[in-house]
């Protein structure tokens, strides 16, 4: 499947995890839940290279394989200050802290953390939770200025209008599963606020309670002329 001849390649690992190969050949991984991700195809679990990891929040279905991947490939890890400190304590030092409204630039790729309404904690080996800062999303602007918005885990919030006005993302990745994030109904209103060219639904179908579907989102936004729905299957690649 091809959306633009812009050198960007997006691979869906399932749930909220995406691998993106930039126009300059850098490999970005968003929310590294790979080996333990039940939606991730087996052929994607053997990663060969990761240059940058962007972490939206600390829940296990978003950072489940963060430590293993970070120690294996030594990528630059971008995360909240709290997760940054946790990573340092675990022996991962190639990290950059960030918070909402801030931008970190790595190899010409800009990562700006946005607001998200959710929670964030890390479950320790003893079952106790460590506070992981506030959750966020990311505006990612690549070397060729193609801009995406990964919303992280969130519900609908009015400042998505500002995200549209300030950053104008061409492609957005929105959770639709309901229960822990937006439902297709809320995601349809997010599309109306953001007015992207492309939307990729995520965070659905992984567990039985995540009942939202891409078809529901598409049906609720059929009147938005020009919006293309890219309902990727795990393992599918946009080139």
Protein Blocks (a to p, Z undefined) as FASTA:
>chain_A
ZZbdghpacddebjjbccdddfkopacdehiafklmmkbcfklmmcfbdfbdcdfblcfk
lmmmmmmmmmmnopacdddfklmmmmmmnopabbcdddehiacdeehiacdddddddddd
dddfkopacdebjadddddddfkopacddebjadddfklmmmmmmnopabdcddfkgmjl
ccfklmmmmmmmnopabdcdehehkamklmbcfklmmmmmmmmghiacddddehiacZZ
